[in-house]
Amino acid sequence: MPTAGRAAGRPGGVFPQKIGDKERVILAVLYLRKLCTLDVLADALGDVSRSLIGNVIREIRPLLVEGGLLPPPATTRYRTAADLLAAAHSEDDTPTG
């Protein structure tokens, strides 16, 4: 019989989802565009495992394919989390129209 506040079949109770829906889609798009590897994404996030990111991609990819939203490959591939984050930061600093 589960203890109050704990879900049956889950040791330690209910775990908060580490990656939100928007982040799941972003991770899948980054990976599917071949911008970086699972290791680079895991390193960039810090507290999320490579296997969790792989699961997210396997979950989101069919939805993108079904919606005709599978992204094309990128021209740049980031080899480290620092490179990926620096590129994201420089995009944030770029003035728009």
All heavy atoms as an XYZ file, in Angstrom:
718
protein
N       0.842     -1.177      0.000
C       0.000      0.000      0.000
C       0.887      1.240      0.000
O       1.756      1.395      0.841
C      -0.883     -0.032      1.253
C      -1.805      1.124      1.370
S      -2.964      0.693      2.672
C      -3.832      2.143      2.833
N       0.670      2.143     -0.951
C       1.512      3.333     -1.034
C       1.297      4.267      0.148
O       0.201      4.392      0.664
C       1.087      4.012     -2.323
C       0.094      3.136     -2.977
C      -0.282      2.061     -2.026
N       2.370      4.925      0.527
C       2.314      5.927      1.580
C       1.749      7.213      0.995
O       1.957      7.511     -0.172
C       3.741      6.197      2.112
O       4.325      4.949      2.449
C       3.730      7.105      3.295
N       1.060      7.995      1.816
C       0.512      9.272      1.346
C       1.626     10.124      0.762
O       2.706     10.219      1.323
C      -0.161     10.009      2.502
N       1.363     10.735     -0.399
C       2.361     11.596     -1.035
C       3.327     10.842     -1.923
O       4.200     11.432     -2.523
N       3.199      9.522     -2.010
C       4.087      8.729     -2.853
C       3.273      7.974     -3.879
O       2.218      7.444     -3.564
C       4.883      7.744     -2.011
C       5.862      8.435     -1.082
C       6.613      7.461     -0.275
N       7.471      6.644     -1.137
C       8.354      5.794     -0.667
N       8.503      5.617      0.609
N       9.091      5.081     -1.484
N       3.737      7.912     -5.072
C       3.043      7.179     -6.129
C       3.408      5.708     -6.039
O       4.554      5.361     -5.770
C       3.439      7.736     -7.492
N       2.431      4.851     -6.261
C       2.685      3.414     -6.253
C       3.683      3.071     -7.348
O       3.616      3.584     -8.451
C       1.375      2.669     -6.493
N       4.616      2.193     -7.039
C       5.582      1.751     -8.025
C       6.737      2.701     -8.265
O       7.571      2.454     -9.103
N       6.796      3.772     -7.533
C       7.892      4.729     -7.688
C       8.589      4.905     -6.356
O       8.039      5.513     -5.443
C       7.382      6.084     -8.147
C       6.904      6.055     -9.557
C       6.864      7.441    -10.056
N       6.707      7.408    -11.498
C       6.877      8.439    -12.251
N       7.215      9.581    -11.734
N       6.712      8.344    -13.536
N       9.797      4.391     -6.228
C      10.514      4.578     -4.981
C      10.794      6.055     -4.742
O      11.148      6.777     -5.665
C      11.812      3.796     -5.166
C      11.939      3.573     -6.624
C      10.565      3.688     -7.223
N      10.576      6.500     -3.549
C      10.861      7.888     -3.206
C       9.761      8.854     -3.574
O       9.909     10.043     -3.403
N       8.662      8.366     -4.109
C       7.540      9.254     -4.409
C       7.551      9.774     -5.825
O       8.237      9.265     -6.696
N       6.801     10.814     -6.061
C       6.657     11.389     -7.390
C       7.852     12.303     -7.659
O       8.154     13.190     -6.883
C       5.345     12.189     -7.493
C       5.209     12.828     -8.857
C       4.160     11.297     -7.199
N       8.525     12.058     -8.786
C       9.672     12.877     -9.150
C       9.215     13.990    -10.074
O       8.461     13.747    -11.002
C      10.739     12.034     -9.871
C      11.304     10.962     -9.006
C      10.950      9.644     -9.199
C      12.185     11.274     -7.994
C      11.470      8.655     -8.401
C      12.703     10.287     -7.184
C      12.354      8.964     -7.391
N       9.679     15.218     -9.862
C       9.308     16.295    -10.789
C       9.955     16.032    -12.145
O      11.039     15.487    -12.231
C       9.888     17.548    -10.135
C      10.954     17.060     -9.226
C      10.555     15.670     -8.801
N       9.283     16.408    -13.202
C       9.826     16.240    -14.535
C      10.993     17.201    -14.690
O      10.865     18.394    -14.438
C       8.743     16.536    -15.555
C       9.139     16.228    -16.955
C       7.961     16.380    -17.903
O       6.861     16.667    -17.492
N       8.219     16.204    -19.174
N      12.140     16.686    -15.097
C      13.332     17.521    -15.220
C      13.306     18.406    -16.461
O      13.934     19.438    -16.499
C      14.582     16.649    -15.271
C      14.960     16.052    -13.962
C      16.286     15.369    -14.089
C      16.758     14.861    -12.770
N      18.090     14.273    -12.839
N      12.596     17.967    -17.494
C      12.580     18.708    -18.742
C      11.127     19.003    -19.106
O      10.330     18.093    -19.255
C      13.242     17.905    -19.875
C      14.658     17.493    -19.496
C      13.256     18.706    -21.165
C      15.310     16.574    -20.495
N      10.807     20.286    -19.266
C       9.453     20.691    -19.630
C       9.163     20.412    -21.102
O      10.067     20.083    -21.879
N       7.919     20.567    -21.498
C       7.507     20.277    -22.869
C       8.246     21.116    -23.904
O       8.700     20.605    -24.926
C       5.995     20.469    -23.029
C       5.198     19.419    -22.286
O       5.754     18.343    -21.971
O       4.009     19.669    -22.023
N       8.379     22.407    -23.652
C       9.080     23.282    -24.602
C      10.541     22.863    -24.739
O      11.077     22.815    -25.847
C       9.005     24.739    -24.145
C       7.624     25.331    -24.241
C       7.609     26.734    -23.698
C       6.191     27.274    -23.635
N       6.131     28.583    -22.996
N      11.161     22.556    -23.616
C      12.560     22.147    -23.631
C      12.733     20.820    -24.360
O      13.729     20.596    -25.042
C      13.115     22.049    -22.215
C      13.269     23.378    -21.512
C      11.983     23.901    -20.879
O      10.961     23.159    -20.840
O      11.979     25.052    -20.440
N      11.755     19.914    -24.240
C      11.804     18.622    -24.918
C      11.855     18.826    -26.433
O      12.643     18.192    -27.141
C      10.594     17.772    -24.539
C      10.578     17.344    -23.092
C       9.230     16.766    -22.687
N       9.178     15.326    -22.618
C       9.820     14.588    -21.730
N      10.594     15.155    -20.833
N       9.695     13.297    -21.734
N      11.013     19.721    -26.924
C      10.985     19.991    -28.363
C      12.300     20.643    -28.802
O      12.879     20.265    -29.821
C       9.770     20.866    -28.739
C       9.830     21.288    -30.201
C       8.470     20.122    -28.442
N      12.778     21.594    -28.027
C      14.038     22.271    -28.374
C      15.193     21.277    -28.418
O      15.992     21.286    -29.354
C      14.337     23.421    -27.384
C      13.329     24.548    -27.596
C      15.769     23.930    -27.548
C      13.327     25.600    -26.520
N      15.291     20.406    -27.424
C      16.355     19.398    -27.414
C      16.270     18.499    -28.637
O      17.286     18.201    -29.273
C      16.282     18.554    -26.137
C      16.723     19.239    -24.859
C      16.390     18.368    -23.653
C      18.203     19.559    -24.909
N      15.064     18.063    -28.965
C      14.886     17.187    -30.127
C      15.305     17.905    -31.409
O      16.012     17.328    -32.244
C      13.441     16.713    -30.214
N      14.895     19.152    -31.571
C      15.237     19.901    -32.780
C      16.749     20.113    -32.867
O      17.352     19.925    -33.935
C      14.470     21.241    -32.844
C      15.029     22.155    -33.926
C      12.987     20.985    -33.066
N      17.387     20.480    -31.762
C      18.847     20.666    -31.774
C      19.554     19.392    -32.204
O      20.473     19.419    -33.027
C      19.351     21.100    -30.391
C      19.009     22.511    -29.953
C      19.448     22.733    -28.510
C      19.628     23.539    -30.873
N      19.119     18.268    -31.649
C      19.759     16.994    -31.976
C      19.438     16.567    -33.409
O      20.328     16.146    -34.152
C      19.332     15.909    -30.996
C      19.987     14.599    -31.289
C      21.316     14.383    -30.947
C      19.299     13.590    -31.950
C      21.942     13.187    -31.249
C      19.917     12.392    -32.251
C      21.235     12.199    -31.892
O      21.850     11.012    -32.197
N      18.190     16.660    -33.808
C      17.792     16.214    -35.145
C      18.384     17.089    -36.251
O      18.587     16.616    -37.371
C      16.266     16.162    -35.256
C      15.612     15.094    -34.378
C      14.103     15.256    -34.374
C      16.025     13.696    -34.811
N      18.691     18.332    -35.937
C      19.382     19.200    -36.913
C      20.862     18.871    -36.980
O      21.602     19.438    -37.764
C      19.226     20.677    -36.538
C      17.815     21.167    -36.783
C      17.745     22.630    -37.028
N      18.413     22.964    -38.294
C      18.942     24.148    -38.545
N      18.904     25.099    -37.653
N      19.521     24.389    -39.704
N      21.293     17.954    -36.102
C      22.694     17.531    -36.020
C      23.616     18.683    -35.614
O      24.761     18.770    -36.046
C      23.145     16.891    -37.327
C      22.344     15.652    -37.704
C      22.815     15.088    -39.003
C      22.115     13.892    -39.531
N      21.141     13.183    -38.869
N      23.079     19.559    -34.753
C      23.885     20.663    -34.238
C      24.919     20.179    -33.227
O      25.957     20.802    -33.055
C      22.990     21.708    -33.570
C      22.346     22.712    -34.500
C      21.285     23.515    -33.783
C      23.390     23.631    -35.100
N      24.591     19.068    -32.548
C      25.497     18.541    -31.533
C      25.079     17.115    -31.169
O      24.037     16.637    -31.588
C      25.495     19.433    -30.296
S      23.868     19.631    -29.559
N      25.893     16.476    -30.352
C      25.622     15.107    -29.910
C      24.793     15.106    -28.627
O      24.610     16.151    -27.985
C      26.944     14.370    -29.626
O      27.592     15.027    -28.528
C      27.857     14.358    -30.845
N      24.334     13.934    -28.239
C      23.619     13.790    -26.970
C      24.525     14.179    -25.805
O      24.074     14.787    -24.831
C      23.141     12.343    -26.779
C      22.066     11.849    -27.730
C      21.759     10.377    -27.461
C      20.810     12.675    -27.616
N      25.798     13.830    -25.913
C      26.743     14.171    -24.840
C      26.874     15.681    -24.666
O      26.935     16.178    -23.547
C      28.120     13.559    -25.118
C      28.111     12.045    -24.988
O      27.379     11.528    -24.116
O      28.816     11.379    -25.759
N      26.927     16.411    -25.770
C      27.032     17.865    -25.700
C      25.772     18.445    -25.056
O      25.853     19.327    -24.194
C      27.286     18.475    -27.097
C      27.137     19.985    -27.086
C      28.664     18.084    -27.603
N      24.594     17.956    -25.444
C      23.350     18.444    -24.837
C      23.312     18.148    -23.341
O      22.940     19.011    -22.545
C      22.139     17.824    -25.536
C      21.871     18.301    -26.956
C      20.769     17.475    -27.591
C      21.524     19.777    -26.979
N      23.701     16.939    -22.960
C      23.709     16.573    -21.534
C      24.685     17.444    -20.762
O      24.377     17.917    -19.663
C      24.064     15.095    -21.373
N      25.837     17.697    -21.342
C      26.831     18.550    -20.691
C      26.318     19.986    -20.570
O      26.514     20.639    -19.547
C      28.138     18.511    -21.491
C      29.312     19.115    -20.742
O      29.287     19.124    -19.492
O      30.264     19.565    -21.408
N      25.624     20.470    -21.586
C      25.089     21.837    -21.560
C      24.015     21.983    -20.483
O      23.924     23.020    -19.826
C      24.515     22.210    -22.922
N      23.207     20.950    -20.288
C      22.139     21.019    -19.289
C      22.648     20.749    -17.876
O      22.049     21.201    -16.914
C      21.023     20.036    -19.642
C      20.264     20.387    -20.919
C      19.280     19.286    -21.247
C      19.547     21.710    -20.778
N      23.712     19.995    -17.762
C      24.320     19.768    -16.461
C      23.707     18.666    -15.625
O      24.392     17.746    -15.240
N      22.422     18.739    -15.332
C      21.824     17.763    -14.421
C      20.868     16.794    -15.107
O      20.064     16.149    -14.462
C      21.113     18.477    -13.273
C      19.922     19.306    -13.746
O      19.834     19.579    -14.957
O      19.092     19.680    -12.910
N      20.958     16.678    -16.427
C      20.097     15.776    -17.186
C      20.989     14.763    -17.892
O      21.975     15.132    -18.528
C      19.245     16.562    -18.207
C      18.407     15.628    -19.042
C      18.358     17.563    -17.481
N      20.640     13.496    -17.789
C      21.485     12.450    -18.367
C      21.302     12.333    -19.874
O      20.273     12.710    -20.436
C      21.170     11.101    -17.721
O      19.908     10.632    -18.162
N      22.317     11.789    -20.487
C      22.306     11.522    -21.919
C      21.154     10.583    -22.273
O      20.492     10.757    -23.291
C      23.652     10.905    -22.291
C      23.827     10.549    -23.731
C      25.187      9.841    -23.916
N      25.525      9.682    -25.289
C      25.099      8.702    -26.065
N      24.299      7.791    -25.586
N      25.473      8.626    -27.326
N      20.914      9.586    -21.445
C      19.846      8.628    -21.738
C      18.470      9.286    -21.666
O      17.581      8.952    -22.457
C      19.925      7.418    -20.815
O      19.731      7.787    -19.482
N      18.276     10.222    -20.747
C      16.998     10.932    -20.664
C      16.781     11.768    -21.926
O      15.688     11.790    -22.490
C      16.933     11.820    -19.431
C      15.665     12.660    -19.278
C      14.422     11.770    -19.208
C      15.743     13.537    -18.050
N      17.828     12.423    -22.395
C      17.716     13.212    -23.619
C      17.411     12.297    -24.804
O      16.584     12.619    -25.655
C      18.990     14.045    -23.858
C      19.145     15.075    -22.739
C      18.943     14.738    -25.223
C      20.473     15.785    -22.722
N      18.050     11.137    -24.860
C      17.760     10.167    -25.916
C      16.303      9.735    -25.895
O      15.659      9.617    -26.948
N      15.767      9.512    -24.702
C      14.356      9.147    -24.568
C      13.450     10.271    -25.061
O      12.434     10.029    -25.714
C      14.018      8.807    -23.119
C      14.662      7.526    -22.658
O      15.055      6.680    -23.459
N      14.801      7.381    -21.354
N      13.800     11.498    -24.736
C      13.029     12.666    -25.173
C      13.007     12.723    -26.705
O      11.952     12.932    -27.317
C      13.610     13.967    -24.586
C      13.092     15.190    -25.315
C      13.317     14.055    -23.101
N      14.147     12.518    -27.324
C      14.235     12.582    -28.786
C      13.403     11.471    -29.419
O      12.673     11.710    -30.385
C      15.707     12.531    -29.242
C      16.395     13.827    -28.808
C      15.813     12.316    -30.755
C      17.877     13.783    -28.827
N      13.467     10.265    -28.858
C      12.653      9.164    -29.385
C      11.157      9.441    -29.223
O      10.345      8.970    -30.014
C      13.031      7.849    -28.701
C      14.315      7.250    -29.254
C      14.598      5.880    -28.700
N      14.967      5.879    -27.297
C      16.157      6.210    -26.821
N      17.112      6.606    -27.659
N      16.416      6.170    -25.538
N      10.805     10.212    -28.226
C       9.404     10.568    -27.991
C       8.938     11.683    -28.938
O       7.837     11.635    -29.473
C       9.254     11.032    -26.538
C       7.905     11.583    -26.167
C       7.921     12.205    -24.780
O       8.712     11.792    -23.920
O       7.113     13.128    -24.576
N       9.769     12.684    -29.147
C       9.378     13.878    -29.904
C       9.529     13.700    -31.420
O       8.735     14.228    -32.194
C      10.191     15.103    -29.429
C       9.926     15.387    -27.950
C       9.887     16.342    -30.274
C       8.496     15.729    -27.608
N      10.527     12.954    -31.860
C      10.792     12.808    -33.298
C       9.556     12.376    -34.087
O       9.240     13.000    -35.119
C      11.947     11.843    -33.545
C      12.350     11.782    -35.006
C      13.527     10.819    -35.226
N      14.099     10.971    -36.530
C      13.562     10.502    -37.649
N      12.417      9.870    -37.620
N      14.163     10.689    -38.804
N       8.829     11.339    -33.664
C       7.642     10.939    -34.443
C       6.596     12.049    -34.542
O       5.910     12.169    -35.561
C       7.084      9.736    -33.681
C       8.204      9.247    -32.839
C       9.070     10.422    -32.554
N       6.478     12.869    -33.519
C       5.521     13.975    -33.552
C       5.940     15.026    -34.579
O       5.102     15.569    -35.302
C       5.384     14.605    -32.169
C       4.913     13.677    -31.052
C       4.981     14.384    -29.706
C       3.526     13.158    -31.339
N       7.237     15.306    -34.639
C       7.739     16.259    -35.629
C       7.557     15.714    -37.045
O       7.168     16.450    -37.951
C       9.210     16.580    -35.363
C       9.512     17.345    -34.069
C      11.009     17.428    -33.842
C       8.887     18.717    -34.090
N       7.835     14.420    -37.226
C       7.675     13.798    -38.540
C       6.210     13.840    -38.952
O       5.878     14.231    -40.082
C       8.198     12.341    -38.527
C       7.798     11.601    -39.788
C       9.705     12.322    -38.351
N       5.329     13.468    -38.048
C       3.891     13.459    -38.333
C       3.382     14.845    -38.728
O       2.539     14.980    -39.607
C       3.131     12.961    -37.099
C       1.640     12.836    -37.293
C       0.960     12.321    -36.041
O       1.434     11.333    -35.462
O      -0.048     12.940    -35.638
N       3.906     15.864    -38.077
C       3.488     17.235    -38.374
C       4.229     17.872    -39.537
O       4.013     19.028    -39.857
N       5.132     17.107    -40.167
C       5.913     17.650    -41.271
C       6.897     18.705    -40.812
O       7.240     19.613    -41.568
N       7.354     18.581    -39.571
C       8.225     19.606    -38.991
C       9.639     19.117    -38.720
O      10.365     19.714    -37.930
C       7.606     20.105    -37.672
C       6.213     20.712    -37.799
C       5.609     20.960    -36.434
C       6.271     21.988    -38.608
N      10.050     18.044    -39.372
C      11.403     17.532    -39.170
C      12.393     18.547    -39.724
O      12.321     18.916    -40.905
C      11.570     16.183    -39.862
C      12.742     15.338    -39.431
C      12.668     15.028    -37.934
C      12.801     14.054    -40.207
N      13.285     19.054    -38.881
C      14.172     20.134    -39.327
C      15.287     19.631    -40.243
O      15.740     18.497    -40.121
C      14.764     20.651    -38.013
C      14.725     19.484    -37.091
C      13.502     18.689    -37.485
N      15.742     20.489    -41.156
C      16.866     20.116    -42.030
C      18.171     20.149    -41.239
O      18.264     20.823    -40.213
C      16.852     21.202    -43.100
C      16.266     22.393    -42.404
C      15.254     21.833    -41.432
N      19.189     19.432    -41.712
C      20.487     19.469    -41.026
C      21.079     20.879    -41.021
O      20.905     21.632    -41.973
C      21.363     18.532    -41.848
C      20.411     17.676    -42.610
C      19.180     18.513    -42.836
N      21.749     21.200    -39.949
C      22.411     22.504    -39.824
C      23.753     22.481    -40.549
O      24.307     21.419    -40.817
C      22.623     22.825    -38.351
N      24.268     23.647    -40.846
C      25.578     23.739    -41.500
C      26.716     23.737    -40.488
O      27.856     23.519    -40.848
C      25.662     25.020    -42.355
O      25.409     26.146    -41.520
C      24.647     24.986    -43.481
N      26.391     23.984    -39.225
C      27.389     24.029    -38.156
C      27.123     22.903    -37.174
O      25.975     22.585    -36.876
C      27.307     25.365    -37.404
O      27.478     26.428    -38.337
C      28.353     25.470    -36.324
N      28.192     22.292    -36.657
C      28.063     21.250    -35.635
C      28.956     21.650    -34.459
O      30.144     21.895    -34.638
C      28.482     19.899    -36.180
C      28.247     18.778    -35.190
C      28.252     17.458    -35.936
N      28.172     16.344    -35.038
C      27.057     15.690    -34.748
N      25.927     16.045    -35.291
N      27.073     14.666    -33.929
N      28.356     21.720    -33.279
C      29.095     22.123    -32.083
C      29.630     20.878    -31.384
O      28.893     19.943    -31.122
C      28.192     22.949    -31.164
C      27.728     24.203    -31.853
C      26.454     24.298    -32.399
C      28.585     25.284    -32.009
C      26.044     25.434    -33.070
C      28.185     26.429    -32.678
C      26.912     26.495    -33.204
O      26.511     27.623    -33.877
N      30.904     20.900    -31.095
C      31.592     19.737    -30.511
C      31.616     19.751    -28.989
O      31.884     18.736    -28.374
C      33.021     19.655    -31.025
C      33.117     19.597    -32.525
C      32.872     18.207    -33.029
N      32.939     18.196    -34.498
C      32.305     17.317    -35.229
N      31.578     16.393    -34.673
N      32.398     17.359    -36.532
N      31.352     20.932    -28.391
C      31.361     21.030    -26.925
C      30.158     21.831    -26.458
O      29.596     22.628    -27.217
C      32.637     21.729    -26.404
O      32.606     23.101    -26.801
C      33.906     21.057    -26.905
N      29.805     21.623    -25.207
C      28.704     22.389    -24.612
C      29.050     23.869    -24.579
O      28.189     24.723    -24.818
C      28.406     21.872    -23.210
N      30.317     24.186    -24.315
C      30.740     25.596    -24.269
C      30.519     26.271    -25.624
O      30.030     27.410    -25.680
C      32.213     25.683    -23.858
N      30.848     25.574    -26.708
C      30.635     26.135    -28.053
C      29.146     26.341    -28.328
O      28.742     27.372    -28.872
C      31.226     25.225    -29.127
C      32.742     25.173    -29.099
O      33.367     26.075    -28.493
O      33.310     24.235    -29.695
N      28.328     25.352    -27.975
C      26.883     25.439    -28.191
C      26.285     26.600    -27.405
O      25.523     27.403    -27.936
C      26.206     24.123    -27.792
C      24.685     24.090    -27.906
C      24.233     24.241    -29.345
C      24.149     22.799    -27.302
N      26.653     26.704    -26.138
C      26.123     27.770    -25.285
C      26.614     29.146    -25.725
O      25.863     30.122    -25.680
C      26.465     27.505    -23.828
C      25.794     26.253    -23.235
C      26.334     25.961    -21.851
C      24.287     26.387    -23.222
N      27.869     29.224    -26.180
C      28.396     30.498    -26.677
C      27.631     30.936    -27.921
O      27.296     32.123    -28.077
C      29.893     30.381    -26.973
N      27.322     29.993    -28.812
C      26.567     30.332    -30.017
C      25.148     30.770    -29.657
O      24.639     31.735    -30.230
C      26.524     29.124    -30.953
N      24.540     30.099    -28.712
C      23.193     30.486    -28.269
C      23.225     31.869    -27.647
O      22.329     32.696    -27.887
C      22.639     29.464    -27.290
N      24.251     32.135    -26.848
C      24.376     33.441    -26.206
C      24.588     34.535    -27.245
O      23.996     35.612    -27.136
C      25.529     33.429    -25.198
C      25.698     34.725    -24.481
N      24.790     35.192    -23.589
C      26.677     35.659    -24.567
C      25.181     36.378    -23.140
N      26.334     36.680    -23.721
N      25.403     34.275    -28.251
C      25.653     35.294    -29.272
C      24.381     35.564    -30.086
O      24.148     36.679    -30.511
C      26.806     34.888    -30.197
O      26.441     33.796    -31.004
N      23.533     34.562    -30.279
C      22.244     34.758    -30.954
C      21.334     35.648    -30.109
O      20.594     36.456    -30.645
C      21.552     33.416    -31.218
C      22.225     32.581    -32.288
C      22.076     33.163    -33.671
O      21.014     33.718    -33.975
O      23.044     33.071    -34.447
N      21.387     35.510    -28.787
C      20.588     36.335    -27.894
C      20.983     37.806    -27.972
O      20.172     38.686    -27.782
C      20.728     35.871    -26.431
C      20.026     34.559    -26.167
O      19.181     34.142    -26.978
O      20.338     33.942    -25.129
N      22.265     38.053    -28.248
C      22.786     39.420    -28.295
C      22.588     40.089    -29.661
O      22.829     41.278    -29.798
C      24.285     39.430    -27.958
C      24.535     39.069    -26.507
O      23.588     39.167    -25.702
O      25.668     38.670    -26.186
N      22.177     39.312    -30.665
C      22.014     39.864    -32.008
C      20.740     40.717    -32.063
O      19.672     40.223    -31.751
C      21.930     38.732    -33.042
O      23.095     37.912    -32.940
C      21.800     39.279    -34.446
N      20.865     41.983    -32.447
C      19.668     42.835    -32.532
C      18.762     42.362    -33.673
O      19.232     41.910    -34.697
C      20.202     44.231    -32.822
C      21.663     44.103    -33.051
C      22.079     42.704    -32.775
N      17.471     42.477    -33.453
C      16.502     42.101    -34.488
C      15.902     43.352    -35.099
O      15.753     44.370    -34.431
C      15.395     41.202    -33.914
O      14.765     41.885    -32.837
C      15.929     39.875    -33.465
N      15.534     43.237    -36.380
C      14.919     44.219    -37.212
C      14.672     45.514    -36.678
O      14.320     46.503    -36.848
